Structures are given as structure tokens and as C-alpha cells.
Amino acid sequence: MSRLTVFKDDTPGTPLFTTDDPGTIAAELAKVGVRFERWQVQAPPPFDADNATVLETYRPHLDRLMAGAGYGTADVIRLTPETPNLDAIRRKFLSEHTHTEDEVRFFVHGSGNFVLHLDGKVYDAHCTEGDLISVPTGTRHWFDGGTAPRCVVLRVFTDTSGWAAHYTGDAIAERFPVVTQNPAQPVA
């Protein structure tokens, strides 16, 4: 289940609010310029479907997104506990960083947390199957897919070199472990 938990950036462990309602998640993230939406298809492809099948399944959504935002390409990435160098891949995104273009991800299978540091707050967006999130250029954030991920994710780019991580040097991610199990609470 998708979930958004928001904290003051100096108060880890004490959420301002939590919601698992997709409409509320989208509205709250839109306030800080982050796009969140749910994509529906008749039948999601199986986990082991080839990349072309995955892309074709979501082609209508991708075409709409890419035309509206000027993105140029999309690809598919899979992470499993058997992925070579998984620990190194995971560590690379656990520290706060930015990108020189939007970071756009759609979860076909699995889940992960995009944690955004904006305007004195930390927004922990737990994304699951069917969720699209677009983190704008220059937004301070980190990502955690867990120690044993099992996910298939579409990545959308303007230019693939633009999503290289530029680390901020802030250790905030160490103070804010991702939220995946909190029950939903009403928005305050």
C-alpha cells in the first residue's frame, strides 16, 4: 500500500501526519512540486516479462507522460536479492543527493521509499506497484528499496546522464530511516 509520512526535518520519529490515500498523497506532494499518480492496466506483466513487454504494457501512460513533460526515453530495471553488487547499488542512493533532471520512476512490481527533504520537512513516500513518482530537478532526496528488493521499475529520462547523483554531504538520511509499517493517520 502506498503511504506518505511527513516530518519536520529536525524531528525524526514524530510524524506530522501519515496517509495511505492516493489522492491525498498526490495532493500533498503536488504542494512541493512532486508528481504522484497511480497507473492502471488490465493485466500487469509478470515479474519475469521481458523489457519490451513491460514497456508496451504501459505505452499509453508513457506516451502521455513523455509528450506532456518532454521526456525522451524509458527503460526497465529489475532488482532482486540476487542482483550483482546489490549492496553497493543500494548504498549509492541511501545518502541525500540531487539530480540535474527529474527522477521519474514507475513501480511495476515491488516497492521502495523516495524520501524528499524540502522546506524544512521530510516527505517519506512509500511507493508500491502502480505508483508513479516524479522528483523534480534539484530536489534533495534519497531512496531505499530495502535490503532484499524484488522490484521491476520503469525509469523515464530526458537524458540518462542527468540522473547521476550529486551528494549534498548532509547526513539527514541517517536520522530518518524509511517508514514502511506505520498505520495511516488523518492529515493534520
C-alpha positions as CSV (number, residue, x, y, z in Angstrom):
1,M,0.0,0.0,0.0
2,S,1.3,3.5,-0.9
3,R,1.9,5.8,2.0
4,L,3.2,9.3,2.7
5,T,4.6,10.3,6.0
6,V,5.7,13.8,6.7
7,F,8.1,15.0,9.4
8,K,9.7,18.3,10.4
9,D,13.3,17.9,9.4
10,D,14.5,18.3,13.0
11,T,12.1,15.8,14.5
12,P,12.7,12.2,13.2
13,G,10.3,9.7,14.7
14,T,7.5,12.2,15.2
15,P,5.4,12.4,12.1
16,L,3.3,15.5,11.4
17,F,0.9,13.2,9.5
18,T,0.6,9.9,7.6
19,T,-1.8,8.9,4.9
20,D,-2.3,5.9,2.6
21,D,-5.0,7.6,0.4
22,P,-3.5,8.0,-3.1
23,G,-5.5,11.2,-3.8
24,T,-4.2,12.8,-0.6
25,I,-0.6,11.6,-1.3
26,A,-0.8,13.2,-4.8
27,A,-2.3,16.5,-3.4
28,E,0.3,16.8,-0.6
29,L,3.3,16.0,-2.9
30,A,1.9,18.4,-5.6
31,K,2.2,21.2,-3.0
32,V,6.0,20.8,-3.1
33,G,6.2,20.2,-6.9
34,V,6.4,16.4,-6.8
35,R,4.1,14.4,-9.2
36,F,2.5,11.3,-7.8
37,E,-0.1,9.2,-9.6
38,R,-1.5,5.7,-9.9
39,W,-1.4,3.9,-13.3
40,Q,-4.0,1.2,-14.0
41,V,-3.7,-1.5,-16.7
42,Q,-5.9,-4.5,-17.5
43,A,-3.2,-7.1,-16.6
44,P,0.3,-6.1,-15.3
45,P,3.0,-8.2,-16.9
46,P,4.6,-10.9,-14.9
47,F,7.7,-10.2,-12.9
48,D,9.9,-12.0,-15.4
49,A,8.4,-10.5,-18.5
50,D,11.0,-9.1,-21.0
51,N,11.6,-5.4,-21.1
52,A,9.8,-4.8,-24.4
53,T,6.6,-6.4,-22.9
54,V,6.8,-4.3,-19.8
55,L,7.3,-1.1,-21.8
56,E,4.5,-2.0,-24.3
57,T,2.1,-2.7,-21.4
58,Y,2.5,0.8,-20.1
59,R,3.0,2.5,-23.5
60,P,-0.3,4.6,-23.4
61,H,0.7,6.0,-20.0
62,L,4.4,6.5,-21.0
63,D,3.4,8.3,-24.3
64,R,1.1,10.7,-22.3
65,L,3.8,11.3,-19.7
66,M,6.6,11.7,-22.1
67,A,4.7,14.0,-24.5
68,G,3.5,16.2,-21.7
69,A,6.8,16.6,-19.9
70,G,9.3,16.4,-22.8
71,Y,11.0,13.2,-21.6
72,G,12.9,11.3,-24.3
73,T,13.3,7.7,-23.3
74,A,12.2,5.0,-20.9
75,D,13.8,1.7,-19.7
76,V,13.2,-1.1,-17.3
77,I,15.3,-2.1,-14.3
78,R,14.9,-5.1,-12.1
79,L,16.3,-5.6,-8.6
80,T,16.3,-8.8,-6.7
81,P,18.4,-10.2,-3.8
82,E,20.5,-11.9,-6.5
83,T,21.4,-8.7,-8.3
84,P,25.2,-8.4,-8.6
85,N,26.6,-5.7,-6.3
86,L,23.2,-5.1,-4.7
87,D,24.7,-3.7,-1.5
88,A,26.8,-1.1,-3.4
89,I,23.9,-0.2,-5.6
90,R,21.7,0.3,-2.5
91,R,24.3,2.4,-0.6
92,K,24.7,4.7,-3.6
93,F,21.2,6.1,-3.1
94,L,20.8,6.0,0.7
95,S,22.5,9.4,1.1
96,E,20.8,12.7,0.3
97,H,21.5,13.8,-3.2
98,T,20.1,15.7,-6.2
99,H,19.9,15.2,-9.9
100,T,20.2,17.6,-12.9
101,E,16.9,16.3,-14.3
102,D,13.7,14.9,-12.9
103,E,13.9,11.5,-11.4
104,V,10.8,9.6,-12.7
105,R,10.0,6.1,-11.6
106,F,7.0,3.8,-12.0
107,F,6.7,0.7,-9.9
108,V,5.5,-2.3,-12.0
109,H,6.3,-4.7,-9.2
110,G,7.7,-4.2,-5.7
111,S,8.1,-1.1,-3.6
112,G,10.6,1.5,-2.4
113,N,10.8,4.7,-0.5
114,F,11.6,8.1,-2.0
115,V,12.4,10.4,0.8
116,L,12.4,14.1,0.0
117,H,13.9,17.0,2.0
118,L,12.0,20.2,1.2
119,D,11.2,23.4,3.0
120,G,12.1,22.2,6.5
121,K,10.2,18.9,6.1
122,V,11.0,15.3,5.2
123,Y,8.4,13.6,3.0
124,D,8.7,9.8,3.0
125,A,6.8,8.4,0.0
126,H,6.5,4.7,0.2
127,C,5.7,3.7,-3.5
128,T,4.2,0.4,-4.4
129,E,3.0,-1.4,-7.5
130,G,1.1,1.0,-9.8
131,D,2.7,4.2,-8.4
132,L,4.5,6.8,-10.5
133,I,6.6,9.4,-8.7
134,S,8.5,12.3,-10.4
135,V,11.1,14.0,-8.2
136,P,11.9,17.4,-9.8
137,T,15.4,18.5,-10.8
138,G,17.5,19.7,-7.9
139,T,15.2,18.2,-5.2
140,R,17.2,16.9,-2.2
141,H,16.2,13.3,-1.7
142,W,17.3,9.7,-1.1
143,F,15.9,6.3,-2.0
144,D,15.7,2.9,-0.2
145,G,14.4,-0.2,-1.8
146,G,15.3,-2.3,1.2
147,T,18.0,-4.9,1.8
148,A,16.2,-7.6,-0.2
149,P,14.4,-5.8,-3.0
150,R,12.2,-7.6,-5.6
151,C,11.0,-4.9,-7.9
152,V,10.5,-4.1,-11.6
153,V,10.6,-0.3,-12.2
154,L,10.2,1.9,-15.3
155,R,12.7,4.7,-15.4
156,V,11.9,7.8,-17.6
157,F,14.6,10.2,-18.8
158,T,15.3,13.3,-20.7
159,D,19.0,12.4,-20.8
160,T,20.3,9.4,-18.9
161,S,23.4,11.4,-17.8
162,G,21.1,13.7,-15.9
163,W,20.2,11.3,-13.1
164,A,23.8,10.9,-11.8
165,A,23.7,11.5,-8.1
166,H,25.1,14.8,-6.7
167,Y,25.6,14.3,-3.0
168,T,24.7,17.1,-0.6
169,G,27.0,16.0,2.2
170,D,24.1,16.3,4.7
171,A,23.7,13.2,6.9
172,I,20.0,13.7,7.3
173,A,19.2,10.3,5.7
174,E,20.9,8.6,8.6
175,R,18.5,10.3,11.0
176,F,15.3,9.4,9.1
177,P,15.0,5.7,8.4
178,V,12.3,4.9,5.9
179,V,8.7,4.4,7.0
180,T,7.0,1.2,5.7
181,Q,4.8,-0.1,8.6
182,N,3.0,2.9,10.2
183,P,-0.7,2.7,10.0
184,A,-2.4,5.6,8.2
185,Q,-3.4,8.6,10.3
186,P,-5.5,11.6,9.1
187,V,-3.8,14.6,7.6
188,A,-3.3,17.3,10.3
